Each structure stands twice: as structure tokens, then as C-alpha cells.
Amino acid sequence: VQYSTACTYTKKLEQLFKGQSLINTLAEFDMDKIIENLSQKKYKNDFSKSKNALLYFLEFQNISLKPDDKKRIKELEEQTKKKHHQNHDTDMRKAESRIKHISDNRLTLAYQAILETGLRVSELAQITPQDTAITEQEVTFSFIGKGGKRERVTVLKQENPLLYNRLIELITHEKPN
């Protein structure tokens, strides 16, 4: 295991064991509390790291998961969403400032969508109004991602209402090519 992976797993275990005292013995930990903490993970990547950290930890401690707990974890994993990573090397304030100075509204919206979802330019470019699903709470884009796999990203109204409303406006008034 690489050093960075070990550090990541340690952080994930700290999050999962939050609220529990493990001073006396590991046999007394509360799996329901761990699964509750795991249920707070919204996105597949974060969930997967936490789940793997837990499974490796349990294996190392020779602790078996009960079938019921395995089932609950699997169900939680199926409820998580895929979220593309934003480029952390980007100075977000500087990028947002530059975007505000673009006079083309469609281009401004495209940049904002890229920053919000982590989409690649090529992925965004292929999306058409027919590739979107709009609900009262979210706009979901479907596209062919890296590796040729069908992917989806979502813009939640609750997290970014301005972008959500602007996307709906563009999508519902867009003329087909």
C-alpha cells in the first residue's frame, strides 16, 4: 500500500469511527454507528475509499462483517452518486472572476457548468437538450465519458440555484441542431 493511500484510509477510518471510544477494545465498536457515518458519504469515490478502509481494517483485525451489515453497505453504495472531480489546482476565485468578464452568456454558462460538475470540455460539448433530465430539484446530464462509458452528472438546485435556473432557461429555449 502506498503512503498516500494509507493516509487516506486512516482519515476515512477516523471519520467512520467518529463518536466512538476504542480505548478498551476494538470488539466493542458499534457497527451501526459506523454504517450511519458511512451513509453520510454522498459520492461514489468518497464512499468507496471509506468502505475499502473499513474492509481492510476489519480484515487486519480478523473481524468478520455480518451478512446484514454487508447488505446494508451494498445498498448504501448503490445510492451514492458519481461526481466528477474539480481540478484542485485551479484558483477558483480567479477562474470565477474571469468567467464574469465573458460577454457571451452561453460560454459563461458552459464554464460555470464545468466548474460545478467537473465535466471535461469534450463531455460538455457532446451534451444536447435530449441528454438532460430536469426535475424540480436537479438537472442531470447524460454523456459518454472517458473510456466510452455512459456517465451522468447532476446540478442540484439546492447547491447552486443560479446555475440550475440558468441551465433550465438555456435547455428549454435551445433550438435543436
VMD Tcl script that builds the backbone (N, CA, C; Angstrom):
set m [mol new atoms 531]
animate dup $m
set s [atomselect $m all]
$s set {name element resname resid chain x y z} {
  {N N VAL 1 A 0.843 -1.179 0.000}
  {CA C VAL 1 A 0.000 0.000 0.000}
  {C C VAL 1 A 0.888 1.242 0.000}
  {N N GLN 2 A 0.551 2.161 -0.876}
  {CA C GLN 2 A 1.312 3.396 -0.956}
  {C C GLN 2 A 1.036 4.271 0.260}
  {N N TYR 3 A 2.002 5.137 0.569}
  {CA C TYR 3 A 1.889 6.015 1.730}
  {C C TYR 3 A 0.634 6.886 1.638}
  {N N SER 4 A 0.370 7.475 0.473}
  {CA C SER 4 A -0.793 8.357 0.333}
  {C C SER 4 A -2.105 7.585 0.528}
  {N N THR 5 A -2.140 6.337 0.061}
  {CA C THR 5 A -3.329 5.506 0.245}
  {C C THR 5 A -3.524 5.205 1.720}
  {N N ALA 6 A -2.439 4.880 2.415}
  {CA C ALA 6 A -2.517 4.600 3.850}
  {C C ALA 6 A -3.027 5.824 4.611}
  {N N CYS 7 A -2.552 7.002 4.236}
  {CA C CYS 7 A -3.015 8.238 4.886}
  {C C CYS 7 A -4.508 8.462 4.629}
  {N N THR 8 A -4.920 8.239 3.400}
  {CA C THR 8 A -6.328 8.400 3.048}
  {C C THR 8 A -7.188 7.439 3.858}
  {N N TYR 9 A -6.781 6.176 3.916}
  {CA C TYR 9 A -7.552 5.183 4.667}
  {C C TYR 9 A -7.614 5.533 6.149}
  {N N THR 10 A -6.527 6.050 6.694}
  {CA C THR 10 A -6.514 6.442 8.109}
  {C C THR 10 A -7.530 7.561 8.354}
  {N N LYS 11 A -7.564 8.543 7.471}
  {CA C LYS 11 A -8.519 9.648 7.610}
  {C C LYS 11 A -9.955 9.140 7.499}
  {N N LYS 12 A -10.183 8.230 6.563}
  {CA C LYS 12 A -11.531 7.685 6.365}
  {C C LYS 12 A -11.972 6.881 7.583}
  {N N LEU 13 A -11.058 6.115 8.174}
  {CA C LEU 13 A -11.389 5.354 9.383}
  {C C LEU 13 A -11.716 6.293 10.543}
  {N N GLU 14 A -10.955 7.373 10.670}
  {CA C GLU 14 A -11.248 8.355 11.716}
  {C C GLU 14 A -12.665 8.892 11.558}
  {N N GLN 15 A -13.072 9.149 10.315}
  {CA C GLN 15 A -14.425 9.649 10.067}
  {C C GLN 15 A -15.472 8.594 10.411}
  {N N LEU 16 A -15.215 7.348 10.046}
  {CA C LEU 16 A -16.188 6.281 10.290}
  {C C LEU 16 A -16.327 5.946 11.770}
  {N N PHE 17 A -15.233 6.022 12.518}
  {CA C PHE 17 A -15.261 5.698 13.943}
  {C C PHE 17 A -15.586 6.921 14.814}
  {N N LYS 18 A -15.914 8.034 14.180}
  {CA C LYS 18 A -16.221 9.265 14.911}
  {C C LYS 18 A -17.347 9.000 15.914}
  {N N GLY 19 A -17.138 9.497 17.126}
  {CA C GLY 19 A -18.158 9.335 18.157}
  {C C GLY 19 A -18.055 8.044 18.939}
  {N N GLN 20 A -17.006 7.274 18.726}
  {CA C GLN 20 A -16.829 6.016 19.438}
  {C C GLN 20 A -15.499 6.018 20.176}
  {N N SER 21 A -15.512 5.420 21.349}
  {CA C SER 21 A -14.287 5.272 22.112}
  {C C SER 21 A -13.755 3.861 21.887}
  {N N LEU 22 A -12.545 3.762 21.387}
  {CA C LEU 22 A -11.955 2.455 21.092}
  {C C LEU 22 A -10.770 2.170 22.010}
  {N N ILE 23 A -10.741 2.831 23.147}
  {CA C ILE 23 A -9.598 2.685 24.059}
  {C C ILE 23 A -9.516 1.277 24.637}
  {N N ASN 24 A -10.637 0.729 25.091}
  {CA C ASN 24 A -10.616 -0.577 25.758}
  {C C ASN 24 A -10.369 -1.723 24.795}
  {N N THR 25 A -11.263 -1.884 23.838}
  {CA C THR 25 A -11.126 -2.992 22.900}
  {C C THR 25 A -11.862 -2.688 21.606}
  {N N LEU 26 A -11.336 -3.173 20.523}
  {CA C LEU 26 A -11.994 -2.972 19.231}
  {C C LEU 26 A -13.271 -3.784 19.124}
  {N N ALA 27 A -13.396 -4.830 19.914}
  {CA C ALA 27 A -14.567 -5.698 19.831}
  {C C ALA 27 A -15.838 -4.971 20.259}
  {N N GLU 28 A -15.689 -3.816 20.930}
  {CA C GLU 28 A -16.848 -3.097 21.429}
  {C C GLU 28 A -17.332 -1.989 20.502}
  {N N PHE 29 A -16.763 -1.868 19.311}
  {CA C PHE 29 A -17.203 -0.777 18.444}
  {C C PHE 29 A -18.608 -1.045 17.924}
  {N N ASP 30 A -19.298 0.031 17.581}
  {CA C ASP 30 A -20.699 -0.015 17.167}
  {C C ASP 30 A -20.778 0.048 15.640}
  {N N MET 31 A -21.066 -1.095 15.023}
  {CA C MET 31 A -21.128 -1.171 13.558}
  {C C MET 31 A -22.277 -0.318 13.023}
  {N N ASP 32 A -23.374 -0.210 13.778}
  {CA C ASP 32 A -24.488 0.631 13.331}
  {C C ASP 32 A -24.047 2.092 13.215}
  {N N LYS 33 A -23.246 2.543 14.155}
  {CA C LYS 33 A -22.722 3.921 14.125}
  {C C LYS 33 A -21.779 4.101 12.925}
  {N N ILE 34 A -20.963 3.089 12.664}
  {CA C ILE 34 A -20.050 3.148 11.518}
  {C C ILE 34 A -20.846 3.225 10.216}
  {N N ILE 35 A -21.864 2.398 10.096}
  {CA C ILE 35 A -22.686 2.402 8.878}
  {C C ILE 35 A -23.444 3.717 8.756}
  {N N GLU 36 A -23.870 4.277 9.875}
  {CA C GLU 36 A -24.513 5.587 9.857}
  {C C GLU 36 A -23.538 6.647 9.331}
  {N N ASN 37 A -22.298 6.614 9.809}
  {CA C ASN 37 A -21.286 7.562 9.320}
  {C C ASN 37 A -21.004 7.321 7.839}
  {N N LEU 38 A -21.010 6.069 7.430}
  {CA C LEU 38 A -20.793 5.725 6.018}
  {C C LEU 38 A -21.944 6.241 5.153}
  {N N SER 39 A -23.146 6.248 5.716}
  {CA C SER 39 A -24.320 6.712 4.949}
  {C C SER 39 A -24.241 8.209 4.639}
  {N N GLN 40 A -23.370 8.944 5.332}
  {CA C GLN 40 A -23.219 10.375 5.089}
  {C C GLN 40 A -22.409 10.667 3.823}
  {N N LYS 41 A -21.775 9.647 3.264}
  {CA C LYS 41 A -20.970 9.812 2.047}
  {C C LYS 41 A -21.910 9.846 0.852}
  {N N LYS 42 A -21.929 10.965 0.126}
  {CA C LYS 42 A -22.853 11.134 -0.999}
  {C C LYS 42 A -22.310 10.561 -2.308}
  {N N TYR 43 A -20.999 10.654 -2.471}
  {CA C TYR 43 A -20.430 10.367 -3.770}
  {C C TYR 43 A -19.626 9.072 -3.771}
  {N N LYS 44 A -19.683 8.376 -4.903}
  {CA C LYS 44 A -19.074 7.054 -5.038}
  {C C LYS 44 A -17.601 7.017 -4.641}
  {N N ASN 45 A -16.840 7.983 -5.069}
  {CA C ASN 45 A -15.414 7.977 -4.809}
  {C C ASN 45 A -15.120 8.028 -3.310}
  {N N ASP 46 A -15.759 8.954 -2.627}
  {CA C ASP 46 A -15.567 9.101 -1.182}
  {C C ASP 46 A -16.091 7.865 -0.452}
  {N N PHE 47 A -17.254 7.381 -0.876}
  {CA C PHE 47 A -17.838 6.193 -0.257}
  {C C PHE 47 A -16.912 4.993 -0.424}
  {N N SER 48 A -16.400 4.822 -1.627}
  {CA C SER 48 A -15.532 3.682 -1.920}
  {C C SER 48 A -14.266 3.706 -1.065}
  {N N LYS 49 A -13.661 4.871 -0.929}
  {CA C LYS 49 A -12.460 4.983 -0.093}
  {C C LYS 49 A -12.770 4.598 1.346}
  {N N SER 50 A -13.896 5.083 1.859}
  {CA C SER 50 A -14.284 4.790 3.242}
  {C C SER 50 A -14.604 3.312 3.422}
  {N N LYS 51 A -15.343 2.768 2.478}
  {CA C LYS 51 A -15.702 1.347 2.562}
  {C C LYS 51 A -14.455 0.470 2.508}
  {N N ASN 52 A -13.563 0.761 1.585}
  {CA C ASN 52 A -12.341 -0.038 1.461}
  {C C ASN 52 A -11.472 0.080 2.712}
  {N N ALA 53 A -11.379 1.281 3.268}
  {CA C ALA 53 A -10.614 1.465 4.502}
  {C C ALA 53 A -11.204 0.595 5.607}
  {N N LEU 54 A -12.525 0.585 5.709}
  {CA C LEU 54 A -13.191 -0.228 6.725}
  {C C LEU 54 A -12.939 -1.715 6.500}
  {N N LEU 55 A -13.094 -2.168 5.267}
  {CA C LEU 55 A -12.921 -3.600 4.973}
  {C C LEU 55 A -11.488 -4.063 5.233}
  {N N TYR 56 A -10.519 -3.270 4.839}
  {CA C TYR 56 A -9.120 -3.629 5.115}
  {C C TYR 56 A -8.835 -3.634 6.617}
  {N N PHE 57 A -9.404 -2.651 7.312}
  {CA C PHE 57 A -9.216 -2.580 8.752}
  {C C PHE 57 A -9.800 -3.826 9.431}
  {N N LEU 58 A -11.032 -4.181 9.058}
  {CA C LEU 58 A -11.680 -5.355 9.656}
  {C C LEU 58 A -10.894 -6.632 9.344}
  {N N GLU 59 A -10.421 -6.727 8.117}
  {CA C GLU 59 A -9.621 -7.902 7.733}
  {C C GLU 59 A -8.343 -7.968 8.574}
  {N N PHE 60 A -7.687 -6.843 8.751}
  {CA C PHE 60 A -6.457 -6.785 9.538}
  {C C PHE 60 A -6.717 -7.185 10.995}
  {N N GLN 61 A -7.892 -6.823 11.507}
  {CA C GLN 61 A -8.240 -7.126 12.896}
  {C C GLN 61 A -8.921 -8.500 13.042}
  {N N ASN 62 A -9.034 -9.244 11.923}
  {CA C ASN 62 A -9.719 -10.549 11.923}
  {C C ASN 62 A -11.154 -10.443 12.433}
  {N N ILE 63 A -11.844 -9.414 11.993}
  {CA C ILE 63 A -13.242 -9.193 12.352}
  {C C ILE 63 A -14.073 -9.405 11.093}
  {N N SER 64 A -15.069 -10.246 11.193}
  {CA C SER 64 A -15.944 -10.529 10.047}
  {C C SER 64 A -17.176 -9.643 10.085}
  {N N LEU 65 A -17.569 -9.185 8.928}
  {CA C LEU 65 A -18.810 -8.427 8.803}
  {C C LEU 65 A -19.982 -9.391 8.777}
  {N N LYS 66 A -21.047 -9.039 9.470}
  {CA C LYS 66 A -22.268 -9.847 9.431}
  {C C LYS 66 A -22.915 -9.681 8.059}
  {N N PRO 67 A -23.590 -10.722 7.563}
  {CA C PRO 67 A -24.256 -10.608 6.254}
  {C C PRO 67 A -25.217 -9.418 6.173}
  {N N ASP 68 A -25.908 -9.131 7.267}
  {CA C ASP 68 A -26.823 -7.982 7.292}
  {C C ASP 68 A -26.075 -6.672 7.077}
  {N N ASP 69 A -24.916 -6.547 7.706}
  {CA C ASP 69 A -24.110 -5.330 7.563}
  {C C ASP 69 A -23.562 -5.208 6.143}
  {N N LYS 70 A -23.132 -6.328 5.566}
  {CA C LYS 70 A -22.659 -6.310 4.176}
  {C C LYS 70 A -23.766 -5.827 3.249}
  {N N LYS 71 A -24.978 -6.307 3.494}
  {CA C LYS 71 A -26.123 -5.942 2.660}
  {C C LYS 71 A -26.417 -4.439 2.797}
  {N N ARG 72 A -26.389 -3.933 4.020}
  {CA C ARG 72 A -26.654 -2.508 4.254}
  {C C ARG 72 A -25.605 -1.644 3.558}
  {N N ILE 73 A -24.352 -2.058 3.634}
  {CA C ILE 73 A -23.276 -1.293 2.984}
  {C C ILE 73 A -23.458 -1.303 1.473}
  {N N LYS 74 A -23.813 -2.457 0.916}
  {CA C LYS 74 A -24.032 -2.559 -0.530}
  {C C LYS 74 A -25.189 -1.660 -0.970}
  {N N GLU 75 A -26.261 -1.642 -0.191}
  {CA C GLU 75 A -27.408 -0.788 -0.518}
  {C C GLU 75 A -27.028 0.696 -0.469}
  {N N LEU 76 A -26.245 1.063 0.540}
  {CA C LEU 76 A -25.789 2.456 0.630}
  {C C LEU 76 A -24.929 2.830 -0.574}
  {N N GLU 77 A -24.066 1.909 -0.966}
  {CA C GLU 77 A -23.179 2.174 -2.095}
  {C C GLU 77 A -23.971 2.394 -3.378}
  {N N GLU 78 A -25.048 1.660 -3.543}
  {CA C GLU 78 A -25.874 1.804 -4.744}
  {C C GLU 78 A -26.596 3.143 -4.780}
  {N N GLN 79 A -26.755 3.771 -3.620}
  {CA C GLN 79 A -27.449 5.067 -3.550}
  {C C GLN 79 A -26.516 6.250 -3.783}
  {N N THR 80 A -25.211 6.010 -3.811}
  {CA C THR 80 A -24.276 7.117 -3.998}
  {C C THR 80 A -24.262 7.565 -5.447}
  {N N LYS 81 A -23.795 8.769 -5.655}
  {CA C LYS 81 A -23.752 9.355 -6.993}
  {C C LYS 81 A -22.309 9.488 -7.439}
  {N N LYS 82 A -22.131 9.495 -8.730}
  {CA C LYS 82 A -20.802 9.751 -9.277}
  {C C LYS 82 A -20.656 11.254 -9.443}
  {N N LYS 83 A -19.564 11.764 -8.959}
  {CA C LYS 83 A -19.289 13.193 -9.121}
  {C C LYS 83 A -17.901 13.322 -9.703}
  {N N HIS 84 A -17.811 14.081 -10.758}
  {CA C HIS 84 A -16.508 14.325 -11.354}
  {C C HIS 84 A -15.733 15.256 -10.454}
  {N N HIS 85 A -14.453 15.070 -10.400}
  {CA C HIS 85 A -13.604 15.878 -9.544}
  {C C HIS 85 A -13.322 17.225 -10.188}
  {N N GLN 86 A -13.396 18.233 -9.362}
  {CA C GLN 86 A -12.985 19.537 -9.835}
  {C C GLN 86 A -11.466 19.580 -9.789}
  {N N ASN 87 A -10.896 20.353 -10.669}
  {CA C ASN 87 A -9.441 20.485 -10.700}
  {C C ASN 87 A -9.013 21.345 -9.513}
  {N N HIS 88 A -8.367 20.714 -8.529}
  {CA C HIS 88 A -7.991 21.414 -7.312}
  {C C HIS 88 A -6.810 22.360 -7.524}
  {N N ASP 89 A -6.123 22.244 -8.652}
  {CA C ASP 89 A -5.003 23.124 -8.935}
  {C C ASP 89 A -5.483 24.497 -9.386}
  {N N THR 90 A -6.745 24.609 -9.741}
  {CA C THR 90 A -7.301 25.854 -10.241}
  {C C THR 90 A -7.627 26.787 -9.079}
  {N N ASP 91 A -7.242 28.034 -9.200}
  {CA C ASP 91 A -7.637 29.043 -8.227}
  {C C ASP 91 A -9.083 29.416 -8.574}
  {N N MET 92 A -10.021 28.912 -7.778}
  {CA C MET 92 A -11.437 29.047 -8.109}
  {C C MET 92 A -11.891 30.512 -8.138}
  {N N ARG 93 A -11.413 31.315 -7.216}
  {CA C ARG 93 A -11.818 32.723 -7.217}
  {C C ARG 93 A -11.357 33.431 -8.485}
  {N N LYS 94 A -10.128 33.117 -8.895}
  {CA C LYS 94 A -9.585 33.737 -10.100}
  {C C LYS 94 A -10.375 33.273 -11.330}
  {N N ALA 95 A -10.691 31.971 -11.385}
  {CA C ALA 95 A -11.451 31.430 -12.520}
  {C C ALA 95 A -12.844 32.057 -12.572}
  {N N GLU 96 A -13.523 32.128 -11.427}
  {CA C GLU 96 A -14.865 32.722 -11.393}
  {C C GLU 96 A -14.834 34.201 -11.767}
  {N N SER 97 A -13.795 34.898 -11.353}
  {CA C SER 97 A -13.653 36.308 -11.696}
  {C C SER 97 A -13.500 36.486 -13.207}
  {N N ARG 98 A -12.701 35.641 -13.799}
  {CA C ARG 98 A -12.505 35.731 -15.256}
  {C C ARG 98 A -13.770 35.360 -16.009}
  {N N ILE 99 A -14.503 34.383 -15.508}
  {CA C ILE 99 A -15.748 33.962 -16.159}
  {C C ILE 99 A -16.757 35.113 -16.173}
  {N N LYS 100 A -16.813 35.888 -15.106}
  {CA C LYS 100 A -17.763 37.013 -15.012}
  {C C LYS 100 A -17.524 38.058 -16.098}
  {N N HIS 101 A -16.310 38.117 -16.636}
  {CA C HIS 101 A -15.980 39.119 -17.644}
  {C C HIS 101 A -16.241 38.649 -19.066}
  {N N ILE 102 A -16.722 37.430 -19.258}
  {CA C ILE 102 A -17.033 36.916 -20.595}
  {C C ILE 102 A -18.384 37.475 -21.020}
  {N N SER 103 A -18.434 38.025 -22.209}
  {CA C SER 103 A -19.675 38.661 -22.666}
  {C C SER 103 A -20.679 37.666 -23.263}
  {N N ASP 104 A -20.223 36.523 -23.745}
  {CA C ASP 104 A -21.118 35.514 -24.321}
  {C C ASP 104 A -21.753 34.705 -23.187}
  {N N ASN 105 A -23.067 34.867 -23.014}
  {CA C ASN 105 A -23.779 34.215 -21.913}
  {C C ASN 105 A -23.697 32.688 -21.970}
  {N N ARG 106 A -23.770 32.132 -23.172}
  {CA C ARG 106 A -23.697 30.665 -23.300}
  {C C ARG 106 A -22.316 30.146 -22.894}
  {N N LEU 107 A -21.280 30.872 -23.269}
  {CA C LEU 107 A -19.923 30.472 -22.909}
  {C C LEU 107 A -19.705 30.606 -21.395}
  {N N THR 108 A -20.233 31.674 -20.811}
  {CA C THR 108 A -20.159 31.853 -19.356}
  {C C THR 108 A -20.828 30.685 -18.647}
  {N N LEU 109 A -22.003 30.319 -19.115}
  {CA C LEU 109 A -22.750 29.211 -18.523}
  {C C LEU 109 A -21.998 27.896 -18.671}
  {N N ALA 110 A -21.368 27.690 -19.820}
  {CA C ALA 110 A -20.587 26.469 -20.051}
  {C C ALA 110 A -19.432 26.370 -19.053}
  {N N TYR 111 A -18.716 27.463 -18.862}
  {CA C TYR 111 A -17.607 27.463 -17.895}
  {C C TYR 111 A -18.113 27.206 -16.479}
  {N N GLN 112 A -19.234 27.821 -16.121}
  {CA C GLN 112 A -19.780 27.614 -14.779}
  {C C GLN 112 A -20.195 26.154 -14.578}
  {N N ALA 113 A -20.768 25.546 -15.618}
  {CA C ALA 113 A -21.164 24.141 -15.532}
  {C C ALA 113 A -19.933 23.240 -15.382}
  {N N ILE 114 A -18.865 23.566 -16.087}
  {CA C ILE 114 A -17.619 22.793 -15.977}
  {C C ILE 114 A -17.062 22.895 -14.559}
  {N N LEU 115 A -17.048 24.093 -14.000}
  {CA C LEU 115 A -16.531 24.273 -12.640}
  {C C LEU 115 A -17.397 23.546 -11.616}
  {N N GLU 116 A -18.703 23.571 -11.802}
  {CA C GLU 116 A -19.621 22.953 -10.842}
  {C C GLU 116 A -19.579 21.429 -10.902}
  {N N THR 117 A -19.515 20.870 -12.103}
  {CA C THR 117 A -19.660 19.419 -12.255}
  {C C THR 117 A -18.343 18.680 -12.450}
  {N N GLY 118 A -17.310 19.397 -12.891}
  {CA C GLY 118 A -16.049 18.718 -13.181}
  {C C GLY 118 A -16.036 18.075 -14.563}
  {N N LEU 119 A -17.026 18.380 -15.386}
  {CA C LEU 119 A -17.064 17.845 -16.749}
  {C C LEU 119 A -15.843 18.299 -17.538}
  {N N ARG 120 A -15.418 17.452 -18.446}
  {CA C ARG 120 A -14.388 17.848 -19.410}
  {C C ARG 120 A -15.083 18.626 -20.528}
  {N N VAL 121 A -14.335 19.473 -21.203}
  {CA C VAL 121 A -14.908 20.268 -22.297}
  {C C VAL 121 A -15.523 19.350 -23.350}
  {N N SER 122 A -14.829 18.273 -23.700}
  {CA C SER 122 A -15.343 17.349 -24.718}
  {C C SER 122 A -16.643 16.684 -24.278}
  {N N GLU 123 A -16.779 16.436 -22.969}
  {CA C GLU 123 A -18.010 15.829 -22.453}
  {C C GLU 123 A -19.161 16.826 -22.512}
  {N N LEU 124 A -18.890 18.057 -22.107}
  {CA C LEU 124 A -19.917 19.090 -22.145}
  {C C LEU 124 A -20.355 19.367 -23.586}
  {N N ALA 125 A -19.397 19.376 -24.505}
  {CA C ALA 125 A -19.685 19.699 -25.901}
  {C C ALA 125 A -20.640 18.700 -26.543}
  {N N GLN 126 A -20.641 17.463 -26.094}
  {CA C GLN 126 A -21.496 16.454 -26.723}
  {C C GLN 126 A -22.922 16.434 -26.176}
  {N N ILE 127 A -23.168 17.134 -25.062}
  {CA C ILE 127 A -24.487 17.093 -24.422}
  {C C ILE 127 A -25.478 17.946 -25.203}
  {N N THR 128 A -26.633 17.367 -25.470}
  {CA C THR 128 A -27.725 18.061 -26.153}
  {C C THR 128 A -28.911 18.151 -25.185}
  {N N PRO 129 A -29.912 18.963 -25.500}
  {CA C PRO 129 A -31.095 19.018 -24.622}
  {C C PRO 129 A -31.745 17.634 -24.409}
  {N N GLN 130 A -31.622 16.754 -25.391}
  {CA C GLN 130 A -32.193 15.411 -25.262}
  {C C GLN 130 A -31.418 14.563 -24.244}
  {N N ASP 131 A -30.205 14.967 -23.917}
  {CA C ASP 131 A -29.377 14.238 -22.953}
  {C C ASP 131 A -29.572 14.744 -21.522}
  {N N THR 132 A -30.583 15.593 -21.307}
  {CA C THR 132 A -30.790 16.152 -19.976}
  {C C THR 132 A -32.108 15.681 -19.388}
  {N N ALA 133 A -32.111 15.570 -18.075}
  {CA C ALA 133 A -33.336 15.278 -17.327}
  {C C ALA 133 A -33.501 16.396 -16.307}
  {N N ILE 134 A -34.667 17.032 -16.336}
  {CA C ILE 134 A -34.915 18.167 -15.452}
  {C C ILE 134 A -36.020 17.797 -14.481}
  {N N THR 135 A -35.747 18.003 -13.188}
  {CA C THR 135 A -36.776 17.853 -12.160}
  {C C THR 135 A -36.846 19.162 -11.383}
  {N N GLU 136 A -37.730 19.214 -10.406}
  {CA C GLU 136 A -37.865 20.411 -9.574}
  {C C GLU 136 A -36.611 20.662 -8.736}
  {N N GLN 137 A -35.768 19.632 -8.552}
  {CA C GLN 137 A -34.614 19.766 -7.660}
  {C C GLN 137 A -33.257 19.662 -8.347}
  {N N GLU 138 A -33.224 19.138 -9.607}
  {CA C GLU 138 A -31.932 18.909 -10.223}
  {C C GLU 138 A -32.002 18.866 -11.741}
  {N N VAL 139 A -30.845 19.108 -12.344}
  {CA C VAL 139 A -30.661 18.922 -13.785}
  {C C VAL 139 A -29.575 17.859 -13.922}
  {N N THR 140 A -29.893 16.782 -14.652}
  {CA C THR 140 A -28.938 15.691 -14.831}
  {C C THR 140 A -28.559 15.609 -16.298}
  {N N PHE 141 A -27.246 15.531 -16.536}
  {CA C PHE 141 A -26.721 15.406 -17.893}
  {C C PHE 141 A -26.194 13.996 -18.083}
  {N N SER 142 A -26.515 13.416 -19.215}
  {CA C SER 142 A -26.021 12.094 -19.570}
  {C C SER 142 A -25.088 12.256 -20.774}
  {N N PHE 143 A -23.953 11.559 -20.745}
  {CA C PHE 143 A -22.962 11.716 -21.809}
  {C C PHE 143 A -22.050 10.495 -21.835}
  {N N ILE 144 A -21.256 10.398 -22.891}
  {CA C ILE 144 A -20.243 9.344 -22.985}
  {C C ILE 144 A -18.960 9.903 -22.396}
  {N N GLY 145 A -18.495 9.296 -21.309}
  {CA C GLY 145 A -17.318 9.787 -20.607}
  {C C GLY 145 A -16.054 9.108 -21.066}
  {N N LYS 146 A -14.994 9.374 -20.321}
  {CA C LYS 146 A -13.693 8.783 -20.599}
  {C C LYS 146 A -13.817 7.261 -20.530}
  {N N GLY 147 A -13.236 6.582 -21.484}
  {CA C GLY 147 A -13.324 5.130 -21.529}
  {C C GLY 147 A -14.555 4.636 -22.267}
  {N N GLY 148 A -15.341 5.556 -22.815}
  {CA C GLY 148 A -16.505 5.161 -23.606}
  {C C GLY 148 A -17.706 4.724 -22.785}
  {N N LYS 149 A -17.687 4.974 -21.489}
  {CA C LYS 149 A -18.793 4.561 -20.635}
  {C C LYS 149 A -19.827 5.674 -20.521}
  {N N ARG 150 A -21.102 5.292 -20.455}
  {CA C ARG 150 A -22.185 6.246 -20.261}
  {C C ARG 150 A -22.075 6.775 -18.836}
  {N N GLU 151 A -22.054 8.100 -18.690}
  {CA C GLU 151 A -21.882 8.747 -17.391}
  {C C GLU 151 A -23.008 9.752 -17.174}
  {N N ARG 152 A -23.161 10.173 -15.912}
  {CA C ARG 152 A -24.159 11.193 -15.573}
  {C C ARG 152 A -23.596 12.116 -14.500}
  {N N VAL 153 A -23.912 13.395 -14.614}
  {CA C VAL 153 A -23.601 14.366 -13.570}
  {C C VAL 153 A -24.860 15.175 -13.294}
  {N N THR 154 A -24.918 15.720 -12.092}
  {CA C THR 154 A -26.118 16.422 -11.661}
  {C C THR 154 A -25.763 17.786 -11.091}
  {N N VAL 155 A -26.580 18.770 -11.432}
  {CA C VAL 155 A -26.503 20.092 -10.811}
  {C C VAL 155 A -27.742 20.197 -9.929}
  {N N LEU 156 A -27.522 20.329 -8.628}
  {CA C LEU 156 A -28.625 20.395 -7.673}
  {C C LEU 156 A -29.076 21.836 -7.465}
  {N N LYS 157 A -30.370 22.049 -7.501}
  {CA C LYS 157 A -30.931 23.380 -7.285}
  {C C LYS 157 A -30.531 23.913 -5.914}
  {N N GLN 158 A -30.539 23.043 -4.916}
  {CA C GLN 158 A -30.216 23.445 -3.546}
  {C C GLN 158 A -28.771 23.939 -3.421}
  {N N GLU 159 A -27.848 23.313 -4.165}
  {CA C GLU 159 A -26.431 23.668 -4.047}
  {C C GLU 159 A -26.041 24.879 -4.891}
  {N N ASN 160 A -26.706 25.057 -6.048}
  {CA C ASN 160 A -26.363 26.178 -6.916}
  {C C ASN 160 A -27.620 26.635 -7.669}
  {N N PRO 161 A -28.516 27.364 -6.988}
  {CA C PRO 161 A -29.793 27.735 -7.611}
  {C C PRO 161 A -29.650 28.612 -8.854}
  {N N LEU 162 A -28.680 29.513 -8.865}
  {CA C LEU 162 A -28.496 30.392 -10.021}
  {C C LEU 162 A -28.114 29.581 -11.260}
  {N N LEU 163 A -27.139 28.708 -11.121}
  {CA C LEU 163 A -26.728 27.867 -12.253}
  {C C LEU 163 A -27.878 26.953 -12.679}
  {N N TYR 164 A -28.568 26.355 -11.726}
  {CA C TYR 164 A -29.711 25.490 -12.020}
  {C C TYR 164 A -30.740 26.234 -12.885}
  {N N ASN 165 A -31.119 27.432 -12.457}
  {CA C ASN 165 A -32.133 28.206 -13.199}
  {C C ASN 165 A -31.636 28.623 -14.580}
  {N N ARG 166 A -30.379 29.018 -14.672}
  {CA C ARG 166 A -29.828 29.429 -15.971}
  {C C ARG 166 A -29.738 28.245 -16.933}
  {N N LEU 167 A -29.394 27.067 -16.416}
  {CA C LEU 167 A -29.336 25.869 -17.265}
  {C C LEU 167 A -30.723 25.506 -17.785}
  {N N ILE 168 A -31.708 25.553 -16.920}
  {CA C ILE 168 A -33.081 25.242 -17.347}
  {C C ILE 168 A -33.529 26.225 -18.419}
  {N N GLU 169 A -33.234 27.490 -18.219}
  {CA C GLU 169 A -33.595 28.516 -19.205}
  {C C GLU 169 A -32.963 28.207 -20.568}
  {N N LEU 170 A -31.673 27.883 -20.566}
  {CA C LEU 170 A -30.978 27.578 -21.819}
  {C C LEU 170 A -31.526 26.297 -22.464}
  {N N ILE 171 A -31.688 25.265 -21.672}
  {CA C ILE 171 A -32.113 23.957 -22.204}
  {C C ILE 171 A -33.522 24.031 -22.777}
  {N N THR 172 A -34.429 24.688 -22.083}
  {CA C THR 172 A -35.825 24.718 -22.546}
  {C C THR 172 A -36.039 25.670 -23.713}
  {N N HIS 173 A -35.094 26.596 -23.946}
  {CA C HIS 173 A -35.233 27.523 -25.065}
  {C C HIS 173 A -34.237 27.249 -26.192}
  {N N GLU 174 A -33.468 26.175 -26.062}
  {CA C GLU 174 A -32.465 25.824 -27.074}
  {C C GLU 174 A -33.159 25.249 -28.316}
  {N N LYS 175 A -32.758 25.728 -29.468}
  {CA C LYS 175 A -33.288 25.197 -30.725}
  {C C LYS 175 A -32.473 23.968 -31.117}
  {N N PRO 176 A -33.147 22.885 -31.567}
  {CA C PRO 176 A -32.393 21.698 -31.969}
  {C C PRO 176 A -31.522 21.976 -33.189}
  {N N ASN 177 A -30.369 21.299 -33.261}
  {CA C ASN 177 A -29.435 21.495 -34.405}
  {C C ASN 177 A -29.960 20.833 -35.645}
}
mol reanalyze $m
mol bondsrecalc $m
mol representation Tube
mol addrep $m
